[in-house]
Amino acid sequence: MTVRRVHQLVGLSVAALWLLQILTGLLLTFRMEIDNTLMGGTDAPLQVESLDERIRAIQSAGSTVSSVWVTNFTATRFDVLYTDAAHHERKMRVDGAGRVLRDGPGDSRWVNGGFFATLTDIHTTLLVGPLGKWLIAGSGLLLLSNLILGLKLAWPRRGYWLKSLALRTNRNAAANFYGLHRTLGLYIAFPLLLLVSAGIALCFDDDLEEALHVVREPPAIAAAAPGVTASAAAAAGTSITPARAMTVALARFPGSTLTALGMPTPEEPWYRVKLHIPGEVSRMYGLTTVYLSTADGTVLREYSAAAASPTRLILDWMYPIHTAEAGGVVARMLLVCIGIALLTMGYLGIRLWSVRSAQRQNKFSAQRKMNPVRSGSSGSK
């Protein structure tokens, strides 16, 4: 079987899954900007005391706040995740001053930001959990191998690169579809190889962390509060506030911005503060993490993205490469262009297959007319 035939069969077999991946990926590229724009409302820089007051107001109503997450690159809006008195998951969008922009169910598939959460689940697991993750990884490996086969087929001869990169049309339909498919492929093949490789690695991120021994472990519970649980510390009036935890963490890394705050529980009596620090790879959710004791604000454990090992750094780059966050807005716009080009290539590839199939059928029919088989001519006597 020829390389071209393998390239064609693989593409046709997995086309539907690839189409789903491309479409969801395109919609997710600017998901936060789209969501915040449609919502409207105010933006404000983080004011730790005001955000603390909002958290306290939620908890005073009988709810339990579990975490806070940044929702834009400027760190001026945050989602507060909490469980209400009726044990329903909820999500409140606030600005940096704690003003409520939106509040609703936290587990909805469509409203209150649920639409983009659903797209993310489709893109990463096909909504079927671990099995879907393996299917996504498998489709990524097939796409990667098909890209390599396509490059082998499209690679120009020496001295023909400029000519190959020029978009030209042809009166012959098959030649026209092939030429456009090949030229677009040459333009996007190398960045696409990088994006797909990063996406495959993300399917196994936890396994890779363990295999390479670069897991960012939380503090040991014994170290968090020797002899004192979070609930006991709070009852004694010694538990630090969320504002204090955020202030201490931000002060340890001047110029950093808050990207997440994990609230303490009896099982994990510490605050987990995630930050994006200057010089760290561009991404919405920073990787610098500070764990603070609920009893007195002591730093129990700290991970700085700037001090990460080369192996850890490579893994940390996988997500911002796959989402193009590493290159800022311009790179994400280019990612959208690459996605559109890939969709166009898929359409051209299917049209090319259709035209060539029709041409082969017409040629076969013409040959039969020129050499008709006379049924019943033999064995009739």
Secondary structure as GFF3:
##gff-version 3
##sequence-region A 1 381
A	DSSP	alpha_helix	3	29	.	.	.	ID=ss1
A	DSSP	alpha_helix	31	39	.	.	.	ID=ss2
A	DSSP	alpha_helix	48	60	.	.	.	ID=ss3
A	DSSP	beta_strand	64	70	.	.	.	ID=ss4
A	DSSP	beta_strand	77	83	.	.	.	ID=ss5
A	DSSP	beta_strand	89	95	.	.	.	ID=ss6
A	DSSP	beta_strand	100	105	.	.	.	ID=ss7
A	DSSP	alpha_helix	114	125	.	.	.	ID=ss8
A	DSSP	alpha_helix	130	154	.	.	.	ID=ss9
A	DSSP	alpha_helix	161	164	.	.	.	ID=ss10
A	DSSP	alpha_helix	173	203	.	.	.	ID=ss11
A	DSSP	alpha_helix	205	211	.	.	.	ID=ss12
A	DSSP	alpha_helix	221	224	.	.	.	ID=ss13
A	DSSP	alpha_helix	230	235	.	.	.	ID=ss14
A	DSSP	alpha_helix	242	252	.	.	.	ID=ss15
A	DSSP	beta_strand	257	262	.	.	.	ID=ss16
A	DSSP	beta_strand	270	276	.	.	.	ID=ss17
A	DSSP	beta_strand	288	293	.	.	.	ID=ss18
A	DSSP	beta_strand	299	303	.	.	.	ID=ss19
A	DSSP	three_ten_helix	305	307	.	.	.	ID=ss20
A	DSSP	alpha_helix	310	322	.	.	.	ID=ss21
A	DSSP	three_ten_helix	325	327	.	.	.	ID=ss22
A	DSSP	alpha_helix	328	370	.	.	.	ID=ss23
###
